[in-house]
Amino acid sequence: MNNNEDDLLTLLTTSKFCAPNDVYEANDIFYLFYEIGEDIRLISDEKSRDFNLKICRCINFLSHALLVDGTFFYNKTASYYLKIRSGVQYMFDELLQSELKDMLTESVNYFDQAVNIWKKHLELDEDLFDICFVSKPDKVPLSHTWWI
C-alpha cells in the first residue's frame, strides 16, 4: 500500500467533521479513495473496520458534501468531481458496510443526477469543452459509467 492509506486514516482522524459547510475535507476523503482505487481491497480487515468506524462518525457530513458537490457540477470542475464520484464508488465496492452504503445512497443518486444533466448539456456544447479532460482514466474500471 502507498502513503494514501495513511493519509486517509489521518484525515479521518483529524478532520473537523462537525463543520457541515466545509465540503473540502469530505472531498479530500473521496479523492484519496480515488487515488487508492482498486487497491482498497488490499487494506487489512482491521484497517477496514477502523475506516468504517471513522466513516460512521462522519457519514452525515459525507452525505451532505455529495449533495453540495452535485450543485457545483459544471465543465471547469467536471474532471475533479468525476474523480470524487469514482472515489465514492471505490468506497462502495470495496470497503463500506451495507448500512453505511444505505446512508449515502440518496446523496450518491442526487450526485449522479447532476452528472447526467451535465452530460446532456455537454452533448449540446461539445465545441466549448475539451472532452479529454473527462475521458475515463485507464485505472478506472468500465463500471464507472459517469466518465465519458
C-alpha positions as CSV (number, residue, x, y, z in Angstrom):
1,M,0.0,0.0,0.0
2,N,1.2,3.5,-0.6
3,N,1.0,6.6,1.7
4,N,-2.5,7.3,0.6
5,E,-3.8,4.8,3.1
6,D,-2.0,6.5,6.0
7,D,-3.1,9.9,4.6
8,L,-6.7,8.7,4.6
9,L,-6.6,7.4,8.2
10,T,-5.0,10.7,9.3
11,L,-7.7,12.7,7.5
12,L,-10.5,10.6,9.0
13,T,-9.0,11.1,12.5
14,T,-8.2,14.8,12.4
15,S,-10.8,16.4,10.1
16,K,-13.4,18.7,11.5
17,F,-16.4,16.7,10.5
18,C,-18.7,19.0,12.6
19,A,-18.3,21.8,10.0
20,P,-21.1,20.9,7.6
21,N,-20.4,23.9,5.3
22,D,-16.9,22.9,4.6
23,V,-17.1,20.1,2.0
24,Y,-13.4,20.3,1.1
25,E,-12.4,17.8,3.8
26,A,-15.0,15.4,2.7
27,N,-13.8,15.8,-0.9
28,D,-10.3,15.1,0.3
29,I,-11.5,11.8,1.6
30,F,-13.3,10.9,-1.6
31,Y,-10.3,12.0,-3.6
32,L,-8.0,9.8,-1.6
33,F,-10.2,6.9,-2.2
34,Y,-10.0,7.6,-5.9
35,E,-6.2,7.7,-5.6
36,I,-6.1,4.4,-3.8
37,G,-8.5,3.0,-6.3
38,E,-8.9,-0.7,-6.5
39,D,-6.0,-1.1,-4.1
40,I,-8.6,-0.6,-1.4
41,R,-9.2,-4.3,-1.5
42,L,-5.6,-4.7,-0.1
43,I,-6.5,-2.9,3.1
44,S,-6.4,-5.4,6.0
45,D,-9.7,-6.4,7.7
46,E,-8.6,-4.5,10.9
47,K,-8.0,-1.3,9.0
48,S,-11.2,-1.8,7.0
49,R,-13.1,-2.0,10.3
50,D,-11.2,1.2,11.5
51,F,-12.2,3.0,8.3
52,N,-15.8,2.0,8.7
53,L,-15.9,3.2,12.3
54,K,-14.4,6.5,11.4
55,I,-16.6,7.0,8.4
56,C,-19.7,6.1,10.5
57,R,-18.9,9.1,12.7
58,C,-18.9,11.5,9.8
59,I,-21.4,9.8,7.4
60,N,-23.9,12.7,7.6
61,F,-21.2,15.1,6.7
62,L,-20.0,13.0,3.8
63,S,-23.6,12.7,2.6
64,H,-24.1,16.5,2.8
65,A,-20.9,17.0,0.9
66,L,-22.1,14.9,-2.0
67,L,-25.3,16.9,-2.1
68,V,-23.3,20.2,-2.2
69,D,-20.9,18.8,-4.9
70,G,-23.9,17.9,-7.1
71,T,-24.8,21.6,-7.2
72,F,-21.4,22.7,-8.4
73,F,-21.0,20.2,-11.3
74,Y,-20.0,22.0,-14.5
75,N,-17.3,21.9,-17.2
76,K,-14.5,23.5,-15.3
77,T,-14.8,21.2,-12.3
78,A,-16.1,18.1,-14.1
79,S,-12.8,16.1,-14.1
80,Y,-12.3,16.7,-10.3
81,Y,-15.9,15.7,-9.4
82,L,-15.8,12.6,-11.6
83,K,-12.8,11.5,-9.6
84,I,-14.8,12.3,-6.4
85,R,-17.6,10.1,-7.8
86,S,-15.2,7.3,-8.6
87,G,-13.7,7.6,-5.1
88,V,-17.2,7.1,-3.7
89,Q,-17.7,4.1,-5.9
90,Y,-14.4,2.5,-4.7
91,M,-15.7,3.0,-1.1
92,F,-19.0,1.3,-2.0
93,D,-17.4,-1.6,-3.9
94,E,-14.5,-2.4,-1.7
95,L,-14.9,-1.0,1.8
96,L,-18.2,0.3,3.2
97,Q,-20.5,-1.8,5.3
98,S,-24.0,-2.1,3.9
99,E,-25.6,0.2,6.5
100,L,-23.2,3.0,5.6
101,K,-23.9,2.5,1.9
102,D,-27.6,2.8,2.6
103,M,-26.9,6.1,4.4
104,L,-25.0,7.5,1.4
105,T,-27.2,6.1,-1.4
106,E,-29.7,9.1,-1.6
107,S,-26.8,11.6,-1.9
108,V,-25.0,9.5,-4.5
109,N,-28.2,9.3,-6.5
110,Y,-28.5,13.1,-6.4
111,F,-24.9,13.5,-7.5
112,D,-25.5,11.0,-10.3
113,Q,-28.5,13.1,-11.5
114,A,-26.2,16.2,-11.6
115,V,-23.7,14.2,-13.7
116,N,-26.4,13.1,-16.1
117,I,-27.8,16.6,-16.5
118,W,-24.2,17.9,-17.1
119,K,-23.6,15.1,-19.7
120,K,-26.8,16.1,-21.6
121,H,-25.7,19.7,-21.8
122,L,-22.1,18.6,-22.7
123,E,-23.5,16.9,-25.8
124,L,-25.1,20.2,-26.8
125,D,-22.0,22.2,-26.2
126,E,-19.2,19.9,-27.4
127,D,-17.3,22.8,-29.2
128,L,-16.9,24.6,-25.9
129,F,-15.1,21.9,-24.0
130,D,-12.2,19.5,-24.5
131,I,-13.6,16.1,-23.9
132,C,-10.2,14.5,-23.0
133,F,-10.4,16.1,-19.5
134,V,-13.4,13.9,-18.7
135,S,-12.4,10.7,-20.5
136,K,-12.2,7.7,-18.3
137,P,-8.7,7.2,-17.0
138,D,-7.1,3.9,-17.6
139,K,-7.0,2.9,-13.9
140,V,-10.8,3.4,-13.6
141,P,-13.0,0.3,-14.3
142,L,-15.6,0.3,-17.0
143,S,-18.3,0.0,-14.3
144,H,-17.7,3.7,-13.5
145,T,-20.1,4.8,-16.2
146,W,-20.2,8.5,-15.3
147,W,-16.9,9.1,-17.2
148,I,-17.1,10.0,-20.9
